[in-house]
Amino acid sequence: MRILHTSDWHVGKRLGRYNRIAETGQAIDEVAAIADAEKVDLVIHSGDLFDRPVPPMEALQVGLSGLVELAGDGSRPVVVVAGNHDSAQLFEALGPFLSGWGIHLVGDIKDPTSGGVLQLDIGAGRALVACLPFLREGRVVDFMADADRWYGQYAERVRRLVETYAEFLVAEAGTEAVSVLAAHFMVTGARVGGHGAPRGERELHMGEAYAVAEGAIPPSLSYVAMGHIHAPQPVPGANVPAEYAGSLLELDFGEAGEQKRVVIVDAEPGQPARVRTVPLTSGRRLTQVAGSWDEIVVRTDLDEVYLDLKVKTAGPEPGLDALARDRFPYLVKVAAVYERDEPAQGSRGQLPWEDVYAEYYQHERGEEPPAELLEAFRQVQDEVLHASS
């Protein structure tokens, strides 16, 4: 049986002022083409299908159309578990409408006998897929709520869930079916990138409180399809083939230069799977560049990439932003880098938020914020205050 593992599409995610929905659609088309060329029997998506719990209509259309494209005529099942960016409720609501295409959306964490393990009979044989969507801190899972089964820290709860699914898979699959776990969580030791720049993962769900020990992956499964970490890599410490497929595109500058991919898995009942990578080529590259303006402005290799510029200057450079945007069509952000006095460390508690933001902008950019930017800040602040009242 041949499985394609993909993850972390984040359909609808923007990069600064750029809407990347067309790039995302092209990358999904590339994944579907790989699935056809490789004659894949089953597709597993391990979470973060969308970038927001309630995706914009355009993102919803691209994401769901992509799943239908992967399913083909319905003979190739597609299994998707909800990630931390997804809405479990949306997945559960959409699931019945997509099942006719062979698409299985799993939003809630369920008992293995009540939808937590999908039993799929496909042309190449039988597959059992245990589905473990993202578990939020403080969430109680109904079928694990007994005191002797649901206690301890977050990592312990995830480990017990994985053990419960694995025990069920071993008992049901035997030597007759391929057993797969599709899950969305962070394993301790996973590489999250070293650029010192923001990444596409949500930092709120990347700290120690959400980290699970390496030993959480049991040695009894054919393959473990993991999501949540955007850097493609094997799952640390796993005793069976287990991979973070990684994100579909370079989503932020902390992911610049990462080779995105899908994982092709060849699995047989009762045997560890064999895995290999197929690289993805869709999507505009992201690049960080530092240097003087004279060094940067002559570089033609920067004309077609998303850019994060750090321009070395002697002091504040009013108009640098406009100058850089005029020169580079895909500029995301630019900052002047020069020696500057640190602001006085006093309390800002009595300052209006607008003044705090203006001070921050002055410190980061070396120039006064434009009037229209401050007006936009005031509008956003008013909306937030109104929404919370």
C-alpha positions as CSV (number, residue, x, y, z in Angstrom):
1,M,0.0,0.0,0.0
2,R,1.3,3.4,-0.9
3,I,0.5,6.4,1.2
4,L,1.2,10.1,0.6
5,H,1.7,12.1,3.8
6,T,1.3,15.9,3.7
7,S,0.7,18.5,6.4
8,D,0.4,22.1,7.5
9,W,-1.0,23.7,4.4
10,H,-2.2,26.8,6.3
11,V,-4.5,27.8,3.5
12,G,-5.2,31.5,3.8
13,K,-2.0,32.5,5.6
14,R,-0.7,35.9,4.4
15,L,2.9,37.1,4.4
16,G,2.8,40.8,5.3
17,R,0.7,42.5,2.6
18,Y,0.9,39.6,0.3
19,N,-2.1,37.2,-0.2
20,R,-0.5,33.8,-1.0
21,I,-3.7,31.9,-1.9
22,A,-2.7,31.4,-5.5
23,E,0.7,30.0,-4.5
24,T,-1.0,27.7,-2.0
25,G,-3.3,26.5,-4.7
26,Q,-0.4,25.8,-7.1
27,A,1.4,23.8,-4.3
28,I,-1.7,21.7,-3.7
29,D,-2.0,21.0,-7.4
30,E,1.6,19.8,-7.3
31,V,0.9,17.5,-4.4
32,A,-2.1,16.1,-6.3
33,A,0.1,15.5,-9.4
34,I,2.6,13.6,-7.2
35,A,-0.2,11.5,-5.8
36,D,-1.3,10.6,-9.3
37,A,2.3,10.0,-10.6
38,E,3.1,7.8,-7.6
39,K,-0.1,5.8,-7.9
40,V,-0.9,6.6,-4.2
41,D,-3.6,4.5,-2.5
42,L,-4.2,6.7,0.6
43,V,-3.5,10.4,1.5
44,I,-3.0,11.5,5.1
45,H,-3.0,15.2,6.1
46,S,-1.7,15.6,9.6
47,G,-3.3,18.9,10.5
48,D,-3.4,22.7,10.1
49,L,-5.3,22.5,6.8
50,F,-6.3,26.1,7.3
51,D,-4.5,29.0,9.0
52,R,-7.5,30.2,10.9
53,P,-10.3,28.4,12.8
54,V,-12.8,30.2,10.6
55,P,-11.1,30.6,7.2
56,P,-12.1,33.2,4.7
57,M,-14.3,31.9,1.9
58,E,-11.5,32.0,-0.6
59,A,-9.3,29.9,1.7
60,L,-12.1,27.5,2.4
61,Q,-12.7,26.9,-1.3
62,V,-9.0,26.3,-2.1
63,G,-8.5,24.0,0.9
64,L,-11.6,21.8,0.3
65,S,-11.1,21.8,-3.5
66,G,-7.6,20.6,-2.9
67,L,-8.8,17.7,-0.8
68,V,-11.3,16.7,-3.5
69,E,-8.5,16.9,-6.1
70,L,-6.4,14.6,-4.0
71,A,-9.3,12.1,-3.6
72,G,-9.7,11.9,-7.4
73,D,-12.8,9.9,-8.2
74,G,-13.3,8.9,-4.6
75,S,-11.3,5.7,-4.8
76,R,-8.3,7.3,-3.0
77,P,-9.3,8.0,0.7
78,V,-8.1,11.3,2.2
79,V,-7.8,11.5,6.0
80,V,-7.3,14.9,7.7
81,V,-6.9,15.5,11.4
82,A,-7.5,19.0,12.9
83,G,-4.4,20.9,13.9
84,N,-4.1,23.8,16.4
85,H,-4.9,26.3,13.7
86,D,-8.0,24.4,12.6
87,S,-11.5,24.4,14.1
88,A,-12.6,21.0,15.4
89,Q,-16.2,22.1,15.2
90,L,-15.8,23.1,11.5
91,F,-14.2,19.8,10.7
92,E,-17.0,17.8,12.3
93,A,-19.6,19.9,10.6
94,L,-18.1,19.6,7.1
95,G,-17.2,15.9,7.5
96,P,-20.5,14.3,6.5
97,F,-20.7,16.5,3.4
98,L,-17.2,15.4,2.2
99,S,-17.4,11.7,3.1
100,G,-19.1,11.0,-0.3
101,W,-15.8,12.0,-2.0
102,G,-13.8,9.6,0.3
103,I,-12.6,12.5,2.4
104,H,-12.5,12.0,6.2
105,L,-12.2,15.1,8.4
106,V,-11.6,14.3,12.1
107,G,-11.9,17.3,14.4
108,D,-12.6,15.8,17.8
109,I,-10.5,13.3,19.7
110,K,-12.7,10.1,19.8
111,D,-12.8,6.7,21.2
112,P,-11.1,4.1,18.9
113,T,-14.4,2.3,18.5
114,S,-16.4,5.5,17.8
115,G,-14.6,7.2,14.9
116,G,-11.1,7.6,16.5
117,V,-9.8,4.8,14.2
118,L,-10.8,4.7,10.6
119,Q,-11.0,1.3,9.0
120,L,-10.4,1.7,5.3
121,D,-10.8,-1.0,2.7
122,I,-9.0,0.2,-0.5
123,G,-7.7,-1.5,-3.6
124,A,-4.3,-2.2,-2.1
125,G,-5.7,-3.8,1.0
126,R,-6.9,-2.7,4.4
127,A,-5.7,0.3,6.4
128,L,-6.4,1.3,10.0
129,V,-5.8,5.0,10.6
130,A,-5.8,6.3,14.2
131,C,-6.7,10.0,14.3
132,L,-5.3,12.2,17.0
133,P,-6.2,15.9,16.4
134,F,-4.4,18.6,18.4
135,L,-5.2,18.4,22.1
136,R,-5.5,21.8,23.8
137,E,-4.2,22.2,27.3
138,G,-7.0,21.8,29.8
139,R,-9.2,19.8,27.5
140,V,-10.8,16.7,28.9
141,V,-11.4,13.8,26.5
142,D,-14.6,12.0,27.4
143,F,-13.5,8.4,26.8
144,M,-10.3,9.1,28.8
145,A,-12.0,10.9,31.7
146,D,-11.7,8.2,34.3
147,A,-9.3,9.1,37.1
148,D,-7.0,6.2,36.4
149,R,-6.6,7.0,32.7
150,W,-6.6,10.8,32.5
151,Y,-4.2,12.6,34.8
152,G,-0.8,14.2,34.9
153,Q,0.7,16.9,32.7
154,Y,-0.1,17.5,29.1
155,A,2.7,15.2,27.8
156,E,1.4,12.4,29.9
157,R,-2.1,12.8,28.6
158,V,-1.0,12.7,25.0
159,R,1.2,9.7,25.7
160,R,-1.8,7.8,27.1
161,L,-4.0,8.7,24.1
162,V,-1.3,7.4,21.8
163,E,-1.0,4.2,23.8
164,T,-4.8,3.7,23.7
165,Y,-4.9,4.1,19.9
166,A,-1.8,1.9,19.5
167,E,-3.2,-0.9,21.6
168,F,-6.4,-0.9,19.5
169,L,-4.5,-0.9,16.3
170,V,-2.3,-3.8,17.3
171,A,-5.4,-5.9,18.3
172,E,-7.4,-5.0,15.2
173,A,-4.7,-4.9,12.5
174,G,-2.7,-8.0,13.4
175,T,-0.9,-9.1,10.2
176,E,-3.9,-8.3,8.0
177,A,-3.9,-4.5,7.9
178,V,-1.5,-1.5,7.7
179,S,-1.6,0.5,11.0
180,V,-1.0,4.3,10.9
181,L,-1.3,7.0,13.5
182,A,-2.1,10.5,12.2
183,A,-1.4,13.1,14.9
184,H,-0.7,16.8,15.5
185,F,1.6,17.5,18.4
186,M,5.2,18.5,19.2
187,V,7.8,15.9,20.2
188,T,10.7,17.1,22.4
189,G,13.8,17.5,20.4
190,A,12.1,18.4,17.1
191,R,14.0,21.0,15.1
192,V,12.0,24.2,14.9
193,G,14.5,26.3,12.9
194,G,17.5,28.5,13.7
195,H,17.1,31.7,11.6
196,G,16.1,33.8,14.6
197,A,13.1,35.0,12.6
198,P,9.4,34.4,13.0
199,R,8.1,31.0,11.8
200,G,4.7,29.8,10.6
201,E,4.1,27.7,13.8
202,R,2.0,29.4,16.5
203,E,4.3,30.1,19.4
204,L,1.5,29.8,21.9
205,H,1.4,26.0,21.2
206,M,5.2,25.4,20.8
207,G,6.4,25.8,24.4
208,E,7.3,23.2,27.0
209,A,3.7,23.0,28.1
210,Y,2.9,21.4,24.8
211,A,6.0,19.3,24.3
212,V,5.7,15.5,24.5
213,A,8.6,13.2,25.3
214,E,10.3,11.2,22.5
215,G,9.1,7.9,24.0
216,A,5.5,8.8,23.2
217,I,5.7,7.0,19.8
218,P,5.0,3.3,20.3
219,P,7.1,0.7,18.3
220,S,4.1,-1.3,17.1
221,L,2.8,0.8,14.2
222,S,3.5,0.7,10.5
223,Y,3.9,4.5,10.2
224,V,3.3,7.7,12.2
225,A,2.2,10.7,10.2
226,M,2.9,13.8,12.3
227,G,2.0,17.5,11.9
228,H,2.7,20.8,13.7
229,I,6.4,21.2,13.1
230,H,7.1,23.0,9.8
231,A,10.7,21.9,9.3
232,P,10.6,18.5,7.5
233,Q,12.3,15.9,9.6
234,P,12.0,12.4,11.2
235,V,10.2,12.4,14.5
236,P,13.0,12.4,17.2
237,G,13.3,9.2,19.2
238,A,10.7,7.2,17.3
239,N,11.3,3.5,17.1
240,V,9.1,3.1,13.9
241,P,9.1,5.2,10.7
242,A,7.6,8.5,11.8
243,E,7.9,11.8,10.0
244,Y,7.0,15.5,10.3
245,A,6.0,16.1,6.6
246,G,6.5,19.8,7.2
247,S,4.6,22.8,5.8
248,L,3.5,23.2,2.2
249,L,5.3,26.5,1.6
250,E,7.9,28.6,3.4
251,L,5.4,30.4,5.6
252,D,7.6,33.0,7.3
253,F,11.3,34.0,7.3
254,G,12.2,31.5,10.0
255,E,11.4,28.9,7.3
256,A,13.5,30.6,4.6
257,G,15.6,28.1,2.7
258,E,13.8,24.9,3.9
259,Q,13.1,22.4,1.2
260,K,9.4,21.6,1.4
261,R,8.2,18.1,0.5
262,V,5.7,15.3,0.8
263,V,6.5,11.9,2.2
264,I,5.8,8.8,0.2
265,V,5.2,5.7,2.4
266,D,5.2,2.1,1.2
267,A,3.6,0.0,3.9
268,E,2.8,-3.7,4.4
269,P,0.8,-5.3,7.2
270,G,2.9,-6.2,10.2
271,Q,6.0,-4.5,8.8
272,P,7.7,-1.1,9.4
273,A,7.0,1.1,6.4
274,R,9.6,2.4,3.9
275,V,9.6,6.2,3.5
276,R,11.1,8.6,1.0
277,T,10.8,12.3,0.2
278,V,9.5,14.0,-2.9
279,P,10.5,17.7,-2.9
280,L,8.0,20.4,-3.8
281,T,9.0,23.3,-6.1
282,S,5.8,25.5,-5.9
283,G,5.8,28.8,-4.2
284,R,7.9,31.9,-4.1
285,R,11.1,31.6,-2.0
286,L,11.8,33.7,1.1
287,T,15.1,35.4,1.6
288,Q,16.7,37.5,4.4
289,V,19.4,40.0,3.3
290,A,21.6,42.3,5.3
291,G,24.1,44.9,3.9
292,S,24.4,48.5,2.7
293,W,21.9,49.8,0.2
294,D,24.6,50.1,-2.5
295,E,25.3,46.3,-2.0
296,I,21.7,45.3,-2.0
297,V,20.2,47.5,-4.8
298,V,22.3,45.9,-7.6
299,R,21.4,42.3,-6.8
300,T,19.1,41.0,-9.5
301,D,18.7,37.6,-7.7
302,L,16.3,39.3,-5.2
303,D,13.8,40.5,-7.8
304,E,11.5,37.4,-7.6
305,V,11.7,36.4,-3.9
306,Y,9.9,37.6,-0.8
307,L,12.4,39.9,1.0
308,D,13.3,40.8,4.6
309,L,15.9,43.5,4.3
310,K,18.2,44.8,7.0
311,V,19.9,47.9,5.5
312,K,23.1,49.2,7.2
313,T,23.0,52.9,7.6
314,A,24.7,55.7,9.5
315,G,21.5,56.8,11.1
316,P,17.7,57.2,10.5
317,E,16.8,56.9,6.8
318,P,13.4,58.5,6.2
319,G,12.0,57.2,3.0
320,L,13.9,53.9,3.1
321,D,10.7,51.9,3.1
322,A,9.4,53.6,0.0
323,L,12.7,53.3,-1.8
324,A,13.0,49.6,-1.1
325,R,9.4,48.9,-2.2
326,D,10.0,50.8,-5.4
327,R,13.1,48.7,-6.2
328,F,12.0,45.2,-5.0
329,P,8.5,44.1,-6.1
330,Y,8.2,41.4,-3.4
331,L,9.5,43.3,-0.4
332,V,7.9,42.2,2.8
333,K,9.8,44.3,5.4
334,V,12.8,46.6,5.6
335,A,14.6,48.1,8.6
336,A,17.5,50.5,8.9
337,V,20.3,49.0,11.1
338,Y,22.6,51.5,12.9
339,E,23.9,52.2,16.3
340,R,21.3,53.9,18.4
341,D,20.7,54.9,22.0
342,E,18.4,52.6,23.9
343,P,15.2,54.2,25.1
344,A,14.9,55.1,28.7
345,Q,13.6,52.2,30.8
346,G,10.7,53.9,32.4
347,S,7.1,52.8,32.9
348,R,4.8,53.2,29.9
349,G,1.8,52.3,31.8
350,Q,0.3,55.8,31.6
351,L,1.0,56.4,27.9
352,P,-1.8,56.0,25.4
353,W,-1.3,52.9,23.2
354,E,-0.9,55.1,20.2
355,D,2.1,56.7,21.7
356,V,3.6,53.4,22.7
357,Y,3.3,52.2,19.2
358,A,4.8,55.4,17.8
359,E,7.8,55.0,20.1
360,Y,8.2,51.4,19.0
361,Y,8.0,52.3,15.3
362,Q,10.6,55.1,15.8
363,H,13.0,52.8,17.6
364,E,12.7,50.0,15.0
365,R,12.6,52.1,11.8
366,G,14.5,55.2,12.8
367,E,11.8,57.5,11.6
368,E,8.4,58.9,12.6
369,P,5.5,56.6,11.8
370,P,3.3,57.9,8.9
371,A,0.1,59.6,9.8
372,E,-2.0,57.1,7.9
373,L,-0.4,54.2,9.8
374,L,-1.2,55.9,13.1
375,E,-4.8,56.4,11.9
376,A,-5.0,52.7,11.0
377,F,-3.6,51.8,14.5
378,R,-6.3,53.9,16.1
379,Q,-9.0,52.2,14.0
380,V,-7.8,48.8,15.0
381,Q,-7.6,49.8,18.7
382,D,-11.2,51.1,18.5
383,E,-12.4,47.9,17.0
384,V,-10.7,45.8,19.7
385,L,-12.0,48.0,22.5
386,H,-15.5,47.9,21.0
387,A,-15.4,44.1,20.6
388,S,-14.3,43.5,24.2
389,S,-17.0,45.8,25.7
